[in-house]
Amino acid sequence: MTGTQSIHSDPGDDQAEMIAMYRRLATMDPPALRSLAVDLQRLSDESAAAAALQAAPAIHTKARRDAQRAAAAWAALTSDKAEA
């Protein structure tokens, strides 16, 4: 956990921060962000499948977080294309 993160942080703020980070990557290297988005989506899909098979809260938390990361990357790609 970094100094700017808190165990009580707002998930919406986390999502906005991830999108902002991915937007910066999009301005520097759009193909890298596309590749990252694909990898994050694959990871999200795998985590969701694992969560569907197991009831452990930690697995469900990981699946949610992986889905948020993938969604943020795709949102950054979409907003980058809209701004271009």
C-alpha positions as CSV (number, residue, x, y, z in Angstrom):
1,M,0.0,0.0,0.0
2,T,1.4,3.4,-0.9
3,G,1.2,6.5,1.1
4,T,-1.6,7.8,-1.0
5,Q,-3.7,4.7,-0.5
6,S,-5.9,4.1,2.5
7,I,-7.8,1.0,3.6
8,H,-10.8,3.3,3.7
9,S,-10.4,4.8,0.2
10,D,-13.4,5.2,-2.0
11,P,-13.6,2.6,-4.8
12,G,-14.8,5.3,-7.2
13,D,-11.6,7.3,-6.4
14,D,-9.5,4.3,-7.0
15,Q,-11.2,3.7,-10.4
16,A,-10.7,7.3,-11.4
17,E,-7.0,7.1,-10.4
18,M,-6.6,3.9,-12.5
19,I,-8.3,5.5,-15.5
20,A,-6.0,8.6,-15.2
21,M,-2.9,6.4,-15.0
22,Y,-4.0,4.4,-18.0
23,R,-4.8,7.6,-19.9
24,R,-1.2,8.8,-19.3
25,L,0.0,5.5,-20.7
26,A,-2.3,5.9,-23.7
27,T,-0.6,9.3,-24.5
28,M,2.8,7.8,-24.2
29,D,2.3,4.4,-25.9
30,P,-1.2,3.5,-27.2
31,P,-0.2,0.0,-28.4
32,A,1.2,-0.8,-24.9
33,L,-2.2,0.2,-23.3
34,R,-4.1,-1.9,-25.8
35,S,-1.9,-4.9,-25.0
36,L,-2.2,-4.2,-21.2
37,A,-6.0,-4.0,-21.6
38,V,-6.1,-7.4,-23.3
39,D,-3.9,-8.9,-20.6
40,L,-6.0,-7.3,-17.8
41,Q,-9.2,-8.6,-19.4
42,R,-7.8,-12.1,-19.6
43,L,-6.7,-11.9,-15.9
44,S,-10.2,-10.6,-15.0
45,D,-11.9,-13.5,-16.9
46,E,-9.7,-16.0,-15.1
47,S,-10.4,-14.5,-11.7
48,A,-14.1,-14.4,-12.4
49,A,-14.0,-18.1,-13.3
50,A,-12.1,-18.9,-10.1
51,A,-14.6,-16.9,-8.0
52,A,-17.5,-18.7,-9.6
53,L,-16.0,-22.0,-8.4
54,Q,-15.0,-20.9,-4.9
55,A,-16.8,-19.0,-2.2
56,A,-13.6,-17.6,-0.5
57,P,-14.0,-13.9,0.1
58,A,-10.4,-13.2,-0.9
59,I,-11.0,-14.8,-4.3
60,H,-14.1,-12.7,-4.9
61,T,-12.2,-9.5,-3.8
62,K,-9.4,-10.3,-6.2
63,A,-12.0,-10.9,-9.0
64,R,-13.6,-7.6,-8.4
65,R,-10.3,-5.8,-8.3
66,D,-9.1,-7.5,-11.5
67,A,-12.4,-6.5,-13.2
68,Q,-12.0,-2.9,-12.1
69,R,-8.5,-2.8,-13.5
70,A,-9.6,-4.2,-16.9
71,A,-12.6,-1.8,-17.0
72,A,-10.3,1.2,-16.2
73,A,-7.9,0.2,-19.0
74,W,-10.7,-0.2,-21.5
75,A,-12.3,3.1,-20.4
76,A,-9.0,4.9,-20.9
77,L,-8.7,3.4,-24.4
78,T,-12.2,4.5,-25.2
79,S,-11.8,8.0,-23.9
80,D,-8.5,8.3,-25.7
81,K,-10.2,7.5,-29.0
82,A,-13.0,9.9,-28.3
83,E,-10.6,12.7,-27.6
84,A,-8.4,12.0,-30.7
